[in-house]
Amino acid sequence: MKAVSAILERRIPGALLPIIVYTLLASRISVTQSVNPLLRRTPPPLLSPKQFPKSSPCHLCSSSFSFCLPALRRPTCTAPWLSHSCSSLSSLPMAATSAVESPIEANPLLLDFEFPPFDVVEAKHVSPGIRALLKKLEDDLVELERQVEPSWPKLVEPLEKIVDRLTVVWGIVNHLKAVKDSPELRSAIEEVQPEKVKFQLRLGQSKAIYNAFKAIQESPGWQSLSDARKRIVESQLKEAILSGVSLEDDERDQFNKIEQELQRLSQKFDENVLDATKKFEKLIMDKKEIEGLPATALGMAAQTAVSKGYENATAENGLG
C-alpha cells in the first residue's frame, strides 16, 4: 500500500524564497499469512450504523467465505466472552463503571463494536487486548476441532468467526501504527506479534480443519455446490498446504521459525520506511515547481515550515 502526500510552501510574487516540500510515503509489505484474510464488506446505503449487516449472501466466486454467510447480529456493548452484561454496566454512572471494570473489560479492542474504535485505542490496550483475544480464539479453535464436521454450519461458519475477529482487531492495531506511530505502540506490537503469528500458524496447520475441507471436496455433494463455495473450499485447502499443514516435526518447526522471522522483518521494514519518510524534506527555490497547487496544500506546507523552524512562513508569503 502506498500513500503519498506532498506539502509545499508558497512564496510571494517577485521574490525567490525557499519552499519546504514534505513528502509522506507509506509502504507496506504483505507476507504470506497462514490464514487467507477475509474481504471487507461495504454496508448497503441508507441504513443507520446499527443496521449495517456483518455480511451478505454471496453468488460470486470469492476466495473469502465471509461473503457467503448470513448476516449475524451481535450486541454492541461488550465482547461476548466477558461476564458483565450491557444492562448491568449501562445502569452504573460512568465513574462507577470505570471503578468496577478490570483492565481487560475496559479494553476497547475486546468490545463488540460496529465500527473500529480508533479514537479510544491506545498502546497500553494492545498487549493485554491481543493476548486476551488470542486466548479466546484458541478456545474457540479447540472447540471447533472437537466438533468439526464437513459441512458449512459446522466448519465454515465457526471458522469465519475466528478468522474475522482476529483480522479486524489486528487490523485496528496495524492501522493505528501507520497513522499514529509511537515508540510505545511499536513496542506493544513487537511484544505480541510472535504470539499472533503462532496462533495463525496453529490455525493454518490444523489437520482437523484441513481434513474437513478435504472431505467436502471428496463428498458426493461436491458437484451440487455453487461455484463460490467450491472456490472457498479449494482456496482453504491451498492455503493450508502453503501454511505447512503437511509438514511434521522438525520440518514444521523450521517452517514456523521462518514465518516468524519473515513477520519480524516485514514489521521492521515498515518502521524503517516510516522513519525515513518522517525525516525527508526538500527545499524548492523555483516558484514554477508549485504552480497550480491548491491553497489547502500551501497552508499545510506553511505549517510544516513553521514546525521546521521557519517561524514566519505562511501560505501567502512563503518564508518571507
Protein Blocks (a to p, Z undefined) as FASTA:
>chain_A
ZZdddddddddehiacddddddddddddddddfbdcdddddddehiafklpcfbdcdfbd
cfbfklmpccddddfkbcfkbmbdfklmmmpcfklmmmmpcfklmpmklpccfbdcfklg
cfklmmmmmmmmmmmmmmmmmmmmmmgccdfklmmmmmmmmmmmmmmmmmmmmmmmmmmg
cfklmmmmmmmmmmmmmmmmmmmmmmklmmmmmmmmmpmklmmpcfklmmmmmmmmmmmm
mnopmpghjlmmmmmmmmmmmmmmmmmmmmmmmmmmmmpccddfbfklmgoiafklmmmm
mmmmmmnopakbcfklomZZ
